[in-house]
C-alpha cells in the first residue's frame, strides 16, 4: 500500500523539489546582482530589471508546482 502512495506522491515531490532549486537559484543570483550593482554602480539601480524579468517565470513555475495547471490536461 505504501508503494502506490509513494509512486503517486513522486511527481508532486519532484515538482516541489524543482521549485525549491529554482527559488534557491533565483535568490542566490539576485543577491549577487544586488551586491555587484551596489558596489560597481551605486548611482544607478539596475538589479531590479532581472528581478522583474525572472519573477513572472518563477510565479508560473510556482503555479505549476502547486498543480494549478493540472486542470488544463484533465479530460472529464
DRENTORKOL-3810 file (N, C-alpha, C; in nm, 4 decimals):
REM DRENTORKOL-3810
@n.u->0.0819; n.v->-0.1187; n.w->0.0000; ca.u->0.0000; ca.v->0.0000; ca.w->0.0000; c.u->0.0868; c.v->0.1259; c.w->0.0000
@n.u->0.1998; n.v->0.1180; n.w->0.0651; ca.u->0.2877; ca.v->0.2341; ca.w->0.0673; c.u->0.3523; c.v->0.2585; c.w->-0.0681
@n.u->0.3747; n.v->0.1522; n.w->-0.1460; ca.u->0.4371; ca.v->0.1697; ca.w->-0.2765; c.u->0.3492; c.v->0.2511; c.w->-0.3698
@n.u->0.2185; n.v->0.2261; n.w->-0.3687; ca.u->0.1276; ca.v->0.3009; ca.w->-0.4541; c.u->0.1206; c.v->0.4473; c.w->-0.4160
@n.u->0.1155; n.v->0.4755; n.w->-0.2889; ca.u->0.1105; ca.v->0.6148; ca.w->-0.2449; c.u->0.2440; c.v->0.6844; c.w->-0.2690
@n.u->0.3527; n.v->0.6089; n.w->-0.2586; ca.u->0.4845; ca.v->0.6673; ca.w->-0.2840; c.u->0.4984; c.v->0.7040; c.w->-0.4319
@n.u->0.4497; n.v->0.6151; n.w->-0.5212; ca.u->0.4554; ca.v->0.6451; ca.w->-0.6636; c.u->0.3634; c.v->0.7617; c.w->-0.6988
@n.u->0.2490; n.v->0.7707; n.w->-0.6338; ca.u->0.1563; ca.v->0.8796; ca.w->-0.6610; c.u->0.2124; c.v->1.0137; c.w->-0.6117
@n.u->0.2871; n.v->1.0122; n.w->-0.5045; ca.u->0.3429; ca.v->1.1353; ca.w->-0.4497; c.u->0.4715; c.v->1.1759; c.w->-0.5208
@n.u->0.5312; n.v->1.0872; n.w->-0.5949; ca.u->0.6598; ca.v->1.1137; ca.w->-0.6576; c.u->0.6575; c.v->1.2311; c.w->-0.7554
@n.u->0.5610; n.v->1.2407; n.w->-0.8479; ca.u->0.5610; ca.v->1.3569; ca.w->-0.9375; c.u->0.5413; c.v->1.4892; c.w->-0.8623
@n.u->0.4566; n.v->1.4886; n.w->-0.7623; ca.u->0.4359; ca.v->1.6101; ca.w->-0.6836; c.u->0.5625; c.v->1.6463; c.w->-0.6073
@n.u->0.6292; n.v->1.5476; n.w->-0.5528; ca.u->0.7542; ca.v->1.5732; ca.w->-0.4805; c.u->0.8618; c.v->1.6257; c.w->-0.5755
@n.u->0.8649; n.v->1.5733; n.w->-0.6964; ca.u->0.9620; ca.v->1.6211; ca.w->-0.7952; c.u->0.9333; c.v->1.7656; c.w->-0.8336
@n.u->0.8065; n.v->1.8011; n.w->-0.8434; ca.u->0.7699; ca.v->1.9399; ca.w->-0.8744; c.u->0.8159; c.v->2.0341; c.w->-0.7639
@n.u->0.7922; n.v->1.9954; n.w->-0.6407; ca.u->0.8313; ca.v->2.0799; ca.w->-0.5279; c.u->0.9833; c.v->2.0895; c.w->-0.5194
@n.u->1.0510; n.v->1.9778; n.w->-0.5443; ca.u->1.1974; ca.v->1.9780; ca.w->-0.5419; c.u->1.2529; c.v->2.0726; c.w->-0.6494
@n.u->1.1956; n.v->2.0683; n.w->-0.7691; ca.u->1.2447; ca.v->2.1559; ca.w->-0.8759; c.u->1.2147; c.v->2.3022; c.w->-0.8441
@n.u->1.1012; n.v->2.3285; n.w->-0.7801; ca.u->1.0698; ca.v->2.4659; ca.w->-0.7407; c.u->1.1678; c.v->2.5153; c.w->-0.6346
@n.u->1.2023; n.v->2.4305; n.w->-0.5398; ca.u->1.2988; ca.v->2.4700; ca.w->-0.4369; c.u->1.4336; c.v->2.5062; c.w->-0.4991
@n.u->1.4770; n.v->2.4274; n.w->-0.5972; ca.u->1.6032; ca.v->2.4583; ca.w->-0.6654; c.u->1.5933; c.v->2.5899; c.w->-0.7427
@n.u->1.4789; n.v->2.6130; n.w->-0.8065; ca.u->1.4581; ca.v->2.7363; ca.w->-0.8811; c.u->1.4596; c.v->2.8570; c.w->-0.7870
@n.u->1.3932; n.v->2.8446; n.w->-0.6723; ca.u->1.3943; ca.v->2.9527; ca.w->-0.5736; c.u->1.5353; c.v->2.9791; c.w->-0.5207
@n.u->1.6086; n.v->2.8721; n.w->-0.4930; ca.u->1.7454; ca.v->2.8866; ca.w->-0.4452; c.u->1.8311; c.v->2.9600; c.w->-0.5487
@n.u->1.8189; n.v->2.9204; n.w->-0.6743; ca.u->1.8955; ca.v->2.9862; ca.w->-0.7806; c.u->1.8551; c.v->3.1324; c.w->-0.7940
@n.u->1.7258; n.v->3.1598; n.w->-0.7887; ca.u->1.6760; ca.v->3.2978; ca.w->-0.8010; c.u->1.7347; c.v->3.3865; c.w->-0.6924
@n.u->1.7223; n.v->3.3434; n.w->-0.5659; ca.u->1.7699; ca.v->3.4281; ca.w->-0.4573; c.u->1.9222; c.v->3.4394; c.w->-0.4555
@n.u->1.9918; n.v->3.3347; n.w->-0.4929; ca.u->2.1381; ca.v->3.3413; ca.w->-0.4975; c.u->2.1841; c.v->3.4388; c.w->-0.6063
@n.u->2.1253; n.v->3.4276; n.w->-0.7242; ca.u->2.1634; ca.v->3.5167; ca.w->-0.8342; c.u->2.1250; c.v->3.6605; c.w->-0.8017
@n.u->2.0075; n.v->3.6808; n.w->-0.7457; ca.u->1.9656; ca.v->3.8174; ca.w->-0.7123; c.u->2.0550; c.v->3.8790; c.w->-0.6052
@n.u->2.0981; n.v->3.8004; n.w->-0.5073; ca.u->2.1893; ca.v->3.8523; ca.w->-0.4048; c.u->2.3213; c.v->3.8968; c.w->-0.4673
@n.u->2.3722; n.v->3.8171; n.w->-0.5602; ca.u->2.4970; ca.v->3.8533; ca.w->-0.6280; c.u->2.4774; c.v->3.9782; c.w->-0.7138
@n.u->2.3657; n.v->3.9851; n.w->-0.7855; ca.u->2.3410; ca.v->4.1015; ca.w->-0.8704; c.u->2.3239; c.v->4.2297; c.w->-0.7889
@n.u->2.2552; n.v->4.2199; n.w->-0.6757; ca.u->2.2398; ca.v->4.3379; ca.w->-0.5887; c.u->2.3765; c.v->4.3825; c.w->-0.5392
@n.u->2.4597; n.v->4.2901; n.w->-0.4966; ca.u->2.5935; ca.v->4.3253; ca.w->-0.4479; c.u->2.6769; c.v->4.3888; c.w->-0.5588
@n.u->2.6736; n.v->4.3293; n.w->-0.6777; ca.u->2.7504; ca.v->4.3856; ca.w->-0.7894; c.u->2.7002; c.v->4.5252; c.w->-0.8223
@n.u->2.5687; n.v->4.5412; n.w->-0.8288; ca.u->2.5108; ca.v->4.6712; ca.w->-0.8618; c.u->2.5508; c.v->4.7773; c.w->-0.7598
@n.u->2.5372; n.v->4.7472; n.w->-0.6334; ca.u->2.5643; ca.v->4.8474; ca.w->-0.5313; c.u->2.7131; c.v->4.8775; c.w->-0.5149
@n.u->2.7970; n.v->4.7806; n.w->-0.5455; ca.u->2.9411; ca.v->4.8038; ca.w->-0.5359; c.u->2.9982; c.v->4.8699; c.w->-0.6610
@n.u->2.9523; n.v->4.8290; n.w->-0.7772; ca.u->3.0091; ca.v->4.8789; ca.w->-0.9023; c.u->2.9444; c.v->5.0095; c.w->-0.9483
@n.u->2.8133; n.v->5.0172; n.w->-0.9432; ca.u->2.7428; ca.v->5.1366; ca.w->-0.9907; c.u->2.6358; c.v->5.1780; c.w->-0.8902
@n.u->2.6776; n.v->5.2337; n.w->-0.7767; ca.u->2.5784; ca.v->5.2683; ca.w->-0.6739; c.u->2.4827; c.v->5.3795; c.w->-0.7159
@n.u->2.5194; n.v->5.4566; n.w->-0.8173; ca.u->2.4326; ca.v->5.5656; ca.w->-0.8620; c.u->2.3148; c.v->5.5190; c.w->-0.9462
@n.u->2.3284; n.v->5.4039; n.w->-1.0090; ca.u->2.2214; ca.v->5.3529; ca.w->-1.0943; c.u->2.1734; c.v->5.2181; c.w->-1.0445
@n.u->2.0455; n.v->5.2102; n.w->-1.0218; ca.u->1.9880; ca.v->5.0842; ca.w->-0.9730; c.u->1.9347; c.v->5.0068; c.w->-1.0927
@n.u->2.0029; n.v->4.8989; n.w->-1.1288; ca.u->1.9595; ca.v->4.8175; ca.w->-1.2424; c.u->1.9247; c.v->4.6751; c.w->-1.2029
@n.u->1.9547; n.v->4.6347; n.w->-1.0803; ca.u->1.9299; ca.v->4.4960; ca.w->-1.0412; c.u->1.7811; c.v->4.4624; c.w->-1.0392
@n.u->1.6968; n.v->4.5643; n.w->-1.0392; ca.u->1.5524; ca.v->4.5421; ca.w->-1.0365; c.u->1.5043; c.v->4.4764; c.w->-1.1661
@n.u->1.5681; n.v->4.5086; n.w->-1.2776; ca.u->1.5220; ca.v->4.4571; ca.w->-1.4069; c.u->1.5341; c.v->4.3061; c.w->-1.4190
@n.u->1.6442; n.v->4.2452; n.w->-1.3762; ca.u->1.6450; ca.v->4.0984; ca.w->-1.3765; c.u->1.5405; c.v->4.0380; c.w->-1.2825
@n.u->1.5144; n.v->4.1067; n.w->-1.1697; ca.u->1.4095; ca.v->4.0586; ca.w->-1.0789; c.u->1.2736; c.v->4.0601; c.w->-1.1467
@n.u->1.2459; n.v->4.1693; n.w->-1.2159; ca.u->1.1173; ca.v->4.1839; ca.w->-1.2848; c.u->1.1057; c.v->4.0814; c.w->-1.3985
@n.u->1.2135; n.v->4.0558; n.w->-1.4675; ca.u->1.2101; ca.v->3.9599; ca.w->-1.5780; c.u->1.1980; c.v->3.8159; c.w->-1.5323
@n.u->1.2640; n.v->3.7816; n.w->-1.4229; ca.u->1.2652; ca.v->3.6437; ca.w->-1.3745; c.u->1.1454; c.v->3.6140; c.w->-1.2846
@n.u->1.0889; n.v->3.7166; n.w->-1.2239; ca.u->0.9773; ca.v->3.6994; ca.w->-1.1310; c.u->0.8562; c.v->3.6281; c.w->-1.1896
@n.u->0.8068; n.v->3.6706; n.w->-1.3052; ca.u->0.6917; ca.v->3.6010; ca.w->-1.3642; c.u->0.7205; c.v->3.4548; c.w->-1.3983
@n.u->0.8408; n.v->3.4265; n.w->-1.4413; ca.u->0.8783; ca.v->3.2873; ca.w->-1.4705; c.u->0.8730; c.v->3.2046; c.w->-1.3424
@n.u->0.9211; n.v->3.2623; n.w->-1.2352; ca.u->0.9172; ca.v->3.1949; ca.w->-1.1053; c.u->0.7723; c.v->3.1773; c.w->-1.0575
@n.u->0.6883; n.v->3.2748; n.w->-1.0831; ca.u->0.5470; ca.v->3.2643; ca.w->-1.0451; c.u->0.4774; c.v->3.1526; c.w->-1.1234
@n.u->0.5063; n.v->3.1409; n.w->-1.2515; ca.u->0.4477; ca.v->3.0337; ca.w->-1.3327; c.u->0.4979; c.v->2.8978; c.w->-1.2850
@n.u->0.6257; n.v->2.8899; n.w->-1.2524; ca.u->0.6809; ca.v->2.7644; ca.w->-1.2013; c.u->0.6150; c.v->2.7275; c.w->-1.0682
@n.u->0.5907; n.v->2.8270; n.w->-0.9848; ca.u->0.5238; ca.v->2.8022; ca.w->-0.8572; c.u->0.3826; c.v->2.7496; c.w->-0.8794
@n.u->0.3095; n.v->2.8104; n.w->-0.9719; ca.u->0.1739; ca.v->2.7642; ca.w->-1.0030; c.u->0.1766; c.v->2.6214; c.w->-1.0558
@n.u->0.2744; n.v->2.5887; n.w->-1.1391; ca.u->0.2864; ca.v->2.4533; ca.w->-1.1924; c.u->0.3185; c.v->2.3542; c.w->-1.0806
@n.u->0.4086; n.v->2.3933; n.w->-0.9907; ca.u->0.4463; ca.v->2.3044; ca.w->-0.8803; c.u->0.3283; c.v->2.2804; c.w->-0.7870
@n.u->0.2407; n.v->2.3793; n.w->-0.7740; ca.u->0.1222; ca.v->2.3641; ca.w->-0.6899; c.u->0.0136; c.v->2.2826; c.w->-0.7590
@n.u->0.0305; n.v->2.2561; n.w->-0.8877; ca.u->-0.0674; ca.v->2.1773; ca.w->-0.9614; c.u->-0.1815; c.v->2.2586; c.w->-1.0189
@n.u->-0.1651; n.v->2.3890; n.w->-1.0291; ca.u->-0.2729; ca.v->2.4731; ca.w->-1.0806; c.u->-0.2979; c.v->2.4542; c.w->-1.2296
@n.u->-0.2005; n.v->2.4011; n.w->-1.3013; ca.u->-0.2182; ca.v->2.3781; ca.w->-1.4442; c.u->-0.2683; c.v->2.2375; c.w->-1.4751
@n.u->-0.2854; n.v->2.1560; n.w->-1.3731; ca.u->-0.3333; ca.v->2.0188; ca.w->-1.3950; c.u->-0.4720; c.v->2.0150; c.w->-1.4547
@n.u->-0.5526; n.v->2.1150; n.w->-1.4267; ca.u->-0.6881; ca.v->2.1167; ca.w->-1.4777; c.u->-0.6903; c.v->2.1316; c.w->-1.6312
@n.u->-0.5861; n.v->2.1888; n.w->-1.6892; ca.u->-0.5806; ca.v->2.2058; ca.w->-1.8345; c.u->-0.5658; c.v->2.0726; c.w->-1.9062
@n.u->-0.4985; n.v->1.9778; n.w->-1.8438; ca.u->-0.4764; ca.v->1.8477; ca.w->-1.9067; c.u->-0.5826; c.v->1.7458; c.w->-1.8738
@n.u->-0.6732; n.v->1.7768; n.w->-1.7846; ca.u->-0.7763; ca.v->1.6834; ca.w->-1.7411; c.u->-0.8856; c.v->1.6716; c.w->-1.8464
@n.u->-0.9265; n.v->1.5472; n.w->-1.8730; ca.u->-1.0347; ca.v->1.5229; ca.w->-1.9673; c.u->-1.1468; c.v->1.4510; c.w->-1.8938
@n.u->-1.2458; n.v->1.5282; n.w->-1.8530; ca.u->-1.3578; ca.v->1.4722; ca.w->-1.7778; c.u->-1.4693; c.v->1.4264; c.w->-1.8689
END
